[in-house]
Amino acid sequence: LRSSGSGSVPFSVQPGDTAGTVGVRLQRAGLIADAELFRLLARARDVESHLEVGDYQLQRGMSMDEILTDLQSGRVKSNSVRLIEGWRIEEMAAAAEKQGAGTAAAFVAAAKAGSYKFAFLSDRPKGSTLEGFLFPDTYDVPSNATAEQIIGFALTARTVGPSLVSRAIALPAAHRGLHR
């Protein structure tokens, strides 16, 4: 059974949600026709307790089975945050805010006061920003990532390289510790 129509619909699985409560919300959103059938399908597939907390973009016209598969992946909506070489912290903060990754004020505060444990930061004067330490790149970060996490990704990329950080960010939320 597929829902009718086309287009994407934002959908969230919250901590404590059951297949039954998710089914009711999916039905209200017009993504499925029968919440009870969704719950029974989740039980039959033995995935009732495997729905991952996260924010999803589900497509109208998906089958219940496709929706169940997506909701087990832990994929979350993401924001692309681009940090450009030579930018000051305030410019990076403004760009992060414009790109939907929190507020500029939170980013600046995290760049000044955050405690990040990297050897290359050991000589950084207390109260100084991380200007010059953040690896310039485009990071696809979960929409619920904090300023500290985004800065942590950019600092980690300086150490291990951006491709490893990108692969780590792409892991399901349960493996990154980004559950809400």
C-alpha positions in Angstrom: 0.0 0.0 0.0 1.4 3.4 -1.0 0.1 6.8 -0.1 -1.1 9.1 -2.9 0.6 12.2 -4.0 4.2 13.3 -4.4 6.7 15.5 -2.6 8.6 15.2 0.6 7.2 15.4 4.1 9.4 16.2 7.2 8.9 13.5 9.9 10.5 13.0 13.3 10.9 10.0 15.5 11.2 11.1 19.1 12.7 9.2 22.0 10.1 6.8 23.4 8.1 6.6 20.2 6.6 3.2 19.5 5.6 1.8 16.2 2.0 2.5 17.2 2.6 6.2 17.9 4.7 6.6 14.8 2.0 4.9 12.7 -0.7 7.3 14.1 1.5 10.3 13.2 2.3 8.9 9.8 -1.4 8.5 9.1 -2.1 12.0 10.2 0.6 13.3 7.9 -1.0 11.4 5.0 1.9 9.1 4.5 0.1 5.9 5.3 -3.6 4.9 5.2 -3.7 2.6 8.2 -1.7 3.2 11.5 -2.7 -0.2 12.9 -1.5 -2.0 9.8 1.8 -0.1 10.1 2.2 -1.3 13.7 1.4 -4.9 12.7 3.9 -4.7 9.8 6.6 -3.4 12.2 5.8 -6.3 14.5 5.8 -8.9 11.7 9.2 -7.6 10.5 10.5 -7.6 14.1 11.5 -4.0 13.9 9.1 -2.4 16.4 11.9 -1.5 18.7 14.4 -0.6 15.9 13.0 2.7 14.8 15.8 5.3 15.1 15.3 8.7 16.7 15.9 11.4 14.1 14.5 13.8 11.6 13.6 12.4 8.2 12.4 13.5 4.8 9.8 10.9 3.8 8.3 10.9 0.3 4.6 10.7 -0.5 4.0 7.5 -2.4 6.4 5.4 -0.4 5.2 2.0 0.7 4.9 1.2 4.4 7.8 -1.2 4.0 9.9 1.6 2.5 9.0 3.9 5.3 9.9 1.2 7.9 13.3 0.7 6.2 14.0 4.5 6.3 13.0 4.9 9.9 15.5 2.2 10.9 18.4 3.9 9.2 18.9 6.7 11.7 19.3 9.1 8.8 18.7 12.6 9.9 18.1 15.8 8.0 21.3 17.6 7.5 22.6 21.1 7.0 25.6 21.8 4.8 27.9 24.1 6.7 30.7 25.7 4.6 33.7 27.1 6.5 36.0 29.0 4.1 39.7 29.4 4.5 40.7 32.9 5.7 37.3 33.6 7.3 37.2 35.1 10.8 35.2 33.2 13.4 32.4 35.8 13.2 32.1 35.2 9.4 32.0 31.4 9.9 29.4 31.9 12.6 27.2 34.0 10.4 27.5 31.5 7.6 26.6 28.6 9.9 23.5 30.5 11.1 22.5 31.4 7.5 22.9 27.7 6.5 20.5 26.7 9.3 23.1 25.3 11.8 22.2 27.2 15.0 22.9 30.8 15.9 26.0 32.8 15.2 26.2 33.8 18.9 26.3 30.1 19.9 29.0 29.4 17.3 31.2 32.3 18.5 30.7 31.3 22.2 31.7 27.7 21.4 34.7 28.9 19.5 35.8 31.0 22.5 34.8 29.0 25.5 34.5 25.4 24.3 37.0 23.0 25.7 38.4 20.9 22.9 41.1 18.3 23.6 43.5 18.5 20.7 47.3 18.6 21.1 47.6 21.4 18.6 45.4 23.6 20.9 47.5 23.2 24.0 49.3 26.5 23.5 46.2 28.5 22.6 45.9 31.5 24.9 42.9 31.2 27.3 39.9 33.1 26.0 41.1 33.3 22.4 39.0 32.0 19.6 39.7 29.0 17.4 40.4 31.3 14.4 43.0 29.6 12.2 42.4 26.2 13.7 39.1 25.1 12.0 39.7 23.1 8.9 38.0 24.8 5.9 35.6 22.5 4.2 31.9 21.9 3.6 30.4 19.7 6.4 27.0 18.0 6.0 26.0 17.9 9.7 22.9 16.7 11.3 20.3 19.4 11.7 20.4 19.0 15.4 24.2 19.3 15.7 25.3 21.9 18.2 27.9 24.6 17.6 30.3 22.6 19.7 29.8 19.5 17.5 30.3 21.4 14.3 33.5 23.0 15.6 34.6 19.5 16.8 34.1 18.2 13.3 36.2 21.0 11.9 39.0 20.5 14.5 39.0 16.7 13.9 39.3 17.2 10.2 42.5 19.1 10.8 43.9 16.0 12.5 42.5 13.1 10.5 41.4 14.7 7.3 38.0 15.7 6.0 37.1 12.5 4.3 37.2 10.5 7.5 35.1 13.2 9.3 32.6 13.1 6.5 32.3 9.3 6.7 31.9 9.6 10.5 29.2 12.3 10.2 27.3 10.0 7.8 27.0 7.2 10.4 23.6 6.6 11.9 22.9 8.9 14.8 23.1 6.1 17.3 26.8 5.6 16.5 27.6 9.3 16.7 26.0 10.1 20.1 23.6 12.7 18.5 20.4 11.4 19.9 18.2 14.1 21.2 
